[in-house]
Amino acid sequence: MSEEELNKSGAEGEPMVEAGSKGSIARGVGQVLLFHLLQIPLAFMTVYLSLAVICISQLAYVIPALIIARRKGHEDTVKGIIIAASLTALLNIACTGYVFYNFKVR
């Protein structure tokens, strides 16, 4: 290992995180998944309506998370948040469409 690499490593030889870190995509996805846990108590209060429209109700926590991550300069975290929120919206729209398509009034 070169002297430059040793200076960049921590006490145990682990690489130190740079001060200007851009975050990570996994961190953004993880944040959104943790925020989705907020939907559980919200679902009980709204008689499960919030789960049917999670693509709209998730905007209450995704938009502030995007603003905060962008202000801190965590561009990769912003990408992860957008990816997770988009996948959630697409899955919700597909599942809701499936339910309404198969729902027959008799």
N, C-alpha and C positions, 0 to 999 in steps of 0.2 A: 504494500500500500504506500502511495507516495505521501510526502509530508503535507501536501495540500489537502489530500483526502483525510488525513488524520486530524487536521485542524478543523475540518467540517464535521467530524463525527463527535458523538457525545461520549460520556464516561465509559459506556459499555460497548463502544464501537458502533452504536446506532447512529444513523444520519440525523443531524439536527434539522428541524423544520426551519425553512427560511422565513424571515420576518415578513416578506412580501408574498406569502403563500396565496394562491388563488382558490384555496379550498379544494373540494373534490366533488365529482359527480355523485359518488356514493353517499357523501354527506348530505347532499341536497335531496336525494331520493329517500334517505333515512329520515330526514326532517319531515318530509311530507307524509311518510308512513306513520310516524309518531303523531303528527297532527290529525291524521285520520282517526286515531283513537278518540279524539274529541267528538266524533260523530256518534259514538255509542250512547253517551248520556243524552246527547241532543236528539237521537232517534226516539228515546223513551218520552222525551218532553213533547215531541212533535208527532207522536203516534206513527213513527216510521216514515213520515213524509220526507224528512231530511235525507234518508238513504236513497229515496227514489230520485231526488234531485241533487245528489252529492256533487255533481259537476258544477252546480251553481253555488251551493253552500260552501264548497271548499275555497271559493274566492275570498271568504272572510279571513282566512289565515294564510293563503298562498300569496296574495298580493303584498301584505306587510312583510312576509318572509323574503319575497323577491326584492323589495325596496331595501330592507336591512342588509341583505347579502350583497347587493350591488353597491351600496354606500361603503361597505367594508372592503370592497374590491375583490370579493370572492366570485370571480366569473364562472369557474367550474361548478361551484355550488349552485349558482343561478341556473346553469344548464340542467343540473340534476333536478332542481325543483320544477322546472318547466317540463322535463321529460316525465316525471312522476305525475304531475297534475294532468298532463295531456293523456297519459295512459289511463288514469282514473276516469277522466271524462269519456274517453272512447269506450271503455268497458261498461260504464254506466249507461251510455246511450245504447249500446248493443244489447245489454241485458234488459233494459226497460223496453226497447223495441220488441224483443223476443216475447216478453210477457204480454205486452199489449197486442201483438200479432196473434198469439195463441189464446187470448182471452175472448171467449165467445159468450154473448148474452143470449140466454135461452128463455 
